[in-house]
Amino acid sequence: MSTLSTASLKLDSAVKERVHRLASARRRSPHWIMREAVEQYVEREEKREQLRQDALAAWAEYQTTGLHVTAKEADAWLAKLEAGKHAVSPKCHV
């Protein structure tokens, strides 16, 4: 079970009014709208950060090993997958 804690948030009056209008339209509380927005933002940014970390790790690995797949090889493989065909991923090479 998670523990809930209170956090305050200052919004300018225009954004606050937009939140209230949206809450009313969705038949939710402004609190629910803001909590949902924060949760979605954090989830999206965590995924973005993971992608960034994965890219940095892949770049470091490439710099160390030189192993890669060309764009042409990757495009051909992805085209087969997109067409619904079974395709083995291309092998990395120097």
BADOLUM-148566 format. One record per residue (C-alpha): residue number from 1; residue in one letter; x negated, z, y negated. Coordinates in nm, 3 decimals, always signed. Example, Ala and Ser with C-alpha at 12.3 -4.5 7.8 and 13.67 -1.06 7.14 Angstrom:
BEGIN
atom kolpa 1	voti A	x -1.230	z +0.780	y +0.450
atom kolpa 2	voti S	x -1.367	z +0.714	y +0.106
% end
This chain:
BEGIN
atom kolpa 1	voti M	x +0.000	z +0.000	y +0.000
atom kolpa 2	voti S	x -0.138	z -0.096	y -0.341
atom kolpa 3	voti T	x -0.148	z +0.142	y -0.631
atom kolpa 4	voti L	x +0.008	z +0.014	y -0.951
atom kolpa 5	voti S	x -0.138	z +0.103	y -1.287
atom kolpa 6	voti T	x -0.030	z +0.028	y -1.640
atom kolpa 7	voti A	x -0.216	z -0.213	y -1.864
atom kolpa 8	voti S	x -0.116	z -0.294	y -2.218
atom kolpa 9	voti L	x -0.115	z -0.643	y -2.360
atom kolpa 10	voti K	x -0.088	z -0.754	y -2.722
atom kolpa 11	voti L	x +0.093	z -1.082	y -2.779
atom kolpa 12	voti D	x +0.168	z -1.257	y -3.104
atom kolpa 13	voti S	x +0.538	z -1.266	y -3.187
atom kolpa 14	voti A	x +0.580	z -1.636	y -3.099
atom kolpa 15	voti V	x +0.440	z -1.591	y -2.747
atom kolpa 16	voti K	x +0.640	z -1.273	y -2.699
atom kolpa 17	voti E	x +0.957	z -1.459	y -2.794
atom kolpa 18	voti R	x +0.871	z -1.740	y -2.553
atom kolpa 19	voti V	x +0.823	z -1.488	y -2.272
atom kolpa 20	voti H	x +1.161	z -1.330	y -2.352
atom kolpa 21	voti R	x +1.337	z -1.669	y -2.358
atom kolpa 22	voti L	x +1.180	z -1.767	y -2.027
atom kolpa 23	voti A	x +1.266	z -1.430	y -1.875
atom kolpa 24	voti S	x +1.625	z -1.470	y -1.983
atom kolpa 25	voti A	x +1.646	z -1.824	y -1.846
atom kolpa 26	voti R	x +1.497	z -1.713	y -1.514
atom kolpa 27	voti R	x +1.706	z -1.394	y -1.504
atom kolpa 28	voti R	x +1.390	z -1.189	y -1.475
atom kolpa 29	voti S	x +1.241	z -0.920	y -1.691
atom kolpa 30	voti P	x +0.969	z -1.005	y -1.944
atom kolpa 31	voti H	x +0.749	z -0.765	y -1.745
atom kolpa 32	voti W	x +0.801	z -0.971	y -1.428
atom kolpa 33	voti I	x +0.717	z -1.296	y -1.612
atom kolpa 34	voti M	x +0.396	z -1.151	y -1.755
atom kolpa 35	voti R	x +0.290	z -0.993	y -1.426
atom kolpa 36	voti E	x +0.354	z -1.320	y -1.242
atom kolpa 37	voti A	x +0.157	z -1.514	y -1.505
atom kolpa 38	voti V	x -0.141	z -1.280	y -1.476
atom kolpa 39	voti E	x -0.136	z -1.289	y -1.095
atom kolpa 40	voti Q	x -0.123	z -1.670	y -1.091
atom kolpa 41	voti Y	x -0.400	z -1.695	y -1.350
atom kolpa 42	voti V	x -0.628	z -1.458	y -1.159
atom kolpa 43	voti E	x -0.565	z -1.641	y -0.830
atom kolpa 44	voti R	x -0.635	z -1.979	y -0.990
atom kolpa 45	voti E	x -0.953	z -1.855	y -1.160
atom kolpa 46	voti E	x -1.078	z -1.690	y -0.840
atom kolpa 47	voti K	x -1.038	z -2.023	y -0.661
atom kolpa 48	voti R	x -1.214	z -2.202	y -0.946
atom kolpa 49	voti E	x -1.501	z -1.953	y -0.933
atom kolpa 50	voti Q	x -1.530	z -1.992	y -0.554
atom kolpa 51	voti L	x -1.545	z -2.369	y -0.596
atom kolpa 52	voti R	x -1.818	z -2.326	y -0.858
atom kolpa 53	voti Q	x -2.017	z -2.095	y -0.628
atom kolpa 54	voti D	x -1.975	z -2.339	y -0.337
atom kolpa 55	voti A	x -2.096	z -2.626	y -0.555
atom kolpa 56	voti L	x -2.400	z -2.428	y -0.668
atom kolpa 57	voti A	x -2.481	z -2.339	y -0.307
atom kolpa 58	voti A	x -2.441	z -2.703	y -0.200
atom kolpa 59	voti W	x -2.670	z -2.816	y -0.483
atom kolpa 60	voti A	x -2.931	z -2.557	y -0.385
atom kolpa 61	voti E	x -2.912	z -2.667	y -0.022
atom kolpa 62	voti Y	x -2.951	z -3.031	y -0.123
atom kolpa 63	voti Q	x -3.253	z -2.946	y -0.338
atom kolpa 64	voti T	x -3.408	z -2.763	y -0.042
atom kolpa 65	voti T	x -3.328	z -3.008	y +0.237
atom kolpa 66	voti G	x -3.253	z -3.341	y +0.071
atom kolpa 67	voti L	x -2.967	z -3.390	y +0.319
atom kolpa 68	voti H	x -2.672	z -3.579	y +0.175
atom kolpa 69	voti V	x -2.396	z -3.832	y +0.233
atom kolpa 70	voti T	x -2.368	z -4.126	y -0.007
atom kolpa 71	voti A	x -2.053	z -4.181	y -0.211
atom kolpa 72	voti K	x -1.997	z -4.506	y -0.020
atom kolpa 73	voti E	x -2.014	z -4.323	y +0.315
atom kolpa 74	voti A	x -1.782	z -4.049	y +0.193
atom kolpa 75	voti D	x -1.534	z -4.301	y +0.047
atom kolpa 76	voti A	x -1.521	z -4.497	y +0.373
atom kolpa 77	voti W	x -1.459	z -4.177	y +0.572
atom kolpa 78	voti L	x -1.190	z -4.056	y +0.332
atom kolpa 79	voti A	x -1.020	z -4.397	y +0.334
atom kolpa 80	voti K	x -0.987	z -4.376	y +0.713
atom kolpa 81	voti L	x -0.842	z -4.026	y +0.691
atom kolpa 82	voti E	x -0.602	z -4.134	y +0.417
atom kolpa 83	voti A	x -0.485	z -4.420	y +0.639
atom kolpa 84	voti G	x -0.403	z -4.167	y +0.910
atom kolpa 85	voti K	x -0.688	z -4.270	y +1.136
atom kolpa 86	voti H	x -0.909	z -4.029	y +1.325
atom kolpa 87	voti A	x -1.250	z -4.037	y +1.166
atom kolpa 88	voti V	x -1.562	z -3.837	y +1.237
atom kolpa 89	voti S	x -1.730	z -3.717	y +0.920
atom kolpa 90	voti P	x -2.048	z -3.904	y +0.828
atom kolpa 91	voti K	x -2.377	z -3.742	y +0.927
atom kolpa 92	voti C	x -2.597	z -3.605	y +0.653
atom kolpa 93	voti H	x -2.933	z -3.776	y +0.609
atom kolpa 94	voti V	x -3.233	z -3.772	y +0.379
% end
